[in-house]
Amino acid sequence: MQASLFLIPVTLGDTEHRRALPEYNREVILQIRHFIVEDVRSARRFLKKADPSIEIDALTFYALNKHTSPDEVAGFLNPLSRGEHVGVISEAGCPAIADPGADIVAIAQRKKYPVVPLVGPSSILLSLMASGFNGQNFAFNGYLPVDAAERLLAVKKLEARVYTENQTQLFIETPYRNNKLTEDLIRACRPSTKLCIASDLTCGDELIRTLPVKEWAGKAPDLSKKPAIFLLYK
């Protein structure tokens, strides 16, 4: 197999690998000795769960996060020039989706190295599938502004796109701000606009529920420590 950059999905939470990841992914992982990762410790744990026989100390890890300089990033692909595979692992879900891995993929494409995305869980697609919303026309907007006034304005703009473009709007927040965002959505959106909240996807306490905004009032779940994604539609 030609030396390639493999994009390796990670489970979305504490769930069994076989429930969310194909066996083929494990076979690929066993061929890789160089990994570009968001966090070295969590990547090591993930690989050990994928196959306990992996000799973690024999692997090379390159940390790719907001502190990594552009000069370092380009060097992470050097093994490919020597004919060795490189894997990209994010903290959860699929690499390069709402993730710094997109930077390394862009470099690999410019250098004409093969890029191979592996199958795995994506909170964006899983929540959209289960929401009952428009799966033909949708937009993932990442994180909304932290400032309260700016966030409310952003919510209003996204809701407007639901009606003017018939487009499902998806966005996320850090767990400790999830409850505040839920309150803002209930306060800012039309009562009839539908809101889907999905949390702990693929895990034991998975929640995926769609209700009109007016029906969420007083019934919103506690999401303060849970990874969640929010969807708006009409």
N, C-alpha and C positions, 0 to 999 in steps of 0.2 A: 504493500500500500504506500502511495506517495506521501511524503511528510506533509501533515496537514495541521491546521489549527482547529481543534475540536471544541465546540461550545457545549459544555456539560451541564445539564440542568440539575438542580438540587431540590430535595423535598421542601415543601413550604412550611413544614413544622416537624414536630416529633411524630413522624409516621413511618411505617415500614417501607423500605426502599421498594420492595416488590409490589407494593400497592400503587406506587406512583411512577416508577421508573422501569423501562424495559431491561431485560437481561442483556441485550446487546450493548447497552451503555457500560455495564460492568466489563464486558469483554474488551471494549475500547479503552477503558480506564487502565486495564492491566498492561496495555501497550505503551503507556505514556510515562515519562520520567520527569517532565517539566510542566509545571502548573502555574498559571497566572491567576491569582486569587484575590478576592476582596479582603479576606481575613485568614491568615495562615492557620490559626488554631482551629477555627471552625472547618476549614478545608481539610485539615488532617483528620478531624473526627468524621467528616463525611466519607472520606476515602476509606477509612478503617471499617466503617459500617458497610460500605459497598463490597469490600472483600477483606476479611481479617488477615489474609495471607500477605497483603501488601506490606512491604518494608518501607515504612514512612520515612525513616532516616536516610534511605537511599534516593529519595526524591529531592528535586530542587523546586523551591517555591519563590515566586516573584509577587510581591504585594502591589496591587493596583487599586489605589484609592485617591481621594482628593489631595493627598499630600505627595503623590508620586509626580516627579518632574517629567516633562515631555521627553527629555533626553533618555531617561531611564526606560520609559515605555518602549521606545523603538528597539532597545537592546533586548527586551524580553523575547523577541522573535528570533534571536540568533540561532537557537537550536534547529529551527526549520532550515536554515541555510546549510546545516550539517546533516540534513536528512533525518532529523529526529522530530517526532510529533510533539505538539504543545497543546495543553488543555487549558480552558478558561472556566473557572468556577466562581459563581457569585455567592452571596450569602443565602439566598433562597430563590427558587424559581429558575427562570431561564436567563442565561448570561446575555448581556447587551440590551436587555429590555428594562428600562428604568434603572440602569446599571452602568458603571464606568467601563464595563467590558466593551462597549461600543467603540471606544477609542482605539483599542488594540485591534479590533476587527477591521476598522477603517484603514489602519496601517497595513494589515495583512492583505487587504484587497488592493491597495495601491502597489504593493510589492508583488502582486499576482501569486500569492501563496493560496493553496486550496483552503477554503473555510467550510467546515462541516458542522451544521447545527444538529444536535441530537434531540430526540423526542423527550419531553418531560412536562411537568405541570407549570402552567402560567395562571396566576390569579386573575389576570385580565380576561383571558378566554374562558376560564372555568366559570367566573362570575357572570359573564355575558351569556354564556350558554344557559345558565340556570335562572336568569333574571326574568325572562319573558319579554325582553326589550328587543329593539331593532338590531339584529346581527349583520345586516347588510350595509349599514351606514353608522359608524361609531368612531369616537375619538377618545384616546387616552391622554389625559392632561397632566399626569404626574401629580406633584404637590401643589396645593393652592397657597396663596400668600399667607405669611404668618400674621401680618398686621390685620387686626379685626376688621377695620373699614375696607381695606383692600380685598380681604377674603370674601366679605359679603358682596362686594361689587363683582368679584370673579364668579361667585355662585350665580348671581343674577344674569351675567353674560352667558354662562354655560346653559342655564335654563332657557334663555332666549333662543339659543341655537337648537335646543330640543324641538321647539315649535316652528322656527323658521326654516330649519334644514332637515327636520325629521331625523335627527341624529342623536343616538345614545351617547351620553357624556359619562366618562369614567374618570375617577381621580382617587388619590390616596392621601393619607396623613400619617405622621408618626404616632405610634400607639398612645402616648400620653396626651395627645391633642385630639384623639378620635371623638371623645364625648363632646368636646366643645364644638367640633365641626358638625356633629349630628345636631346639636342645638341650633347652630347657625342655619343649617339646611331647613329645619322645621320652621324656623322663624322667617327665613328669606324667600322660600319658594311658595308658589301657588299651592293652595290646599289640595288641588286635584292632581298636581304633578306627582308622578310615581317615583319613589325612592327605593332602590334595592341596596341592602346592606349585606355584605358577605364577609365573614371572618373565619379564621382558622380553617381555611379550605383544605380539604383532604385529611384533616385531623379528626380526632374522636369527638370533639365538641363543635364541629362545623356548623355554622349558621349561614343560611342564604334565605333572605326573606324580602319580598316585594310588597309594598303597601303604598297607598296615596299618602302624601306628606301629612295630611291632617290626621291620619290614623296612627302615625308614629308618635304623636304627642302623648307623653306619659307612658309609652310602651318601649322606648328605645333601650336596647341592651347596654350593659356596661362593657365598653370596648377599651377601657383605659390601658390594658396590658395585652391586647390582642392585635395581631396584624389584620387589617381590614381593608376593604376596597368599597367605594361608593359609586352607585350608578344612578343617573337621572334619565327619565324618559316620560312621555306623555301618556 
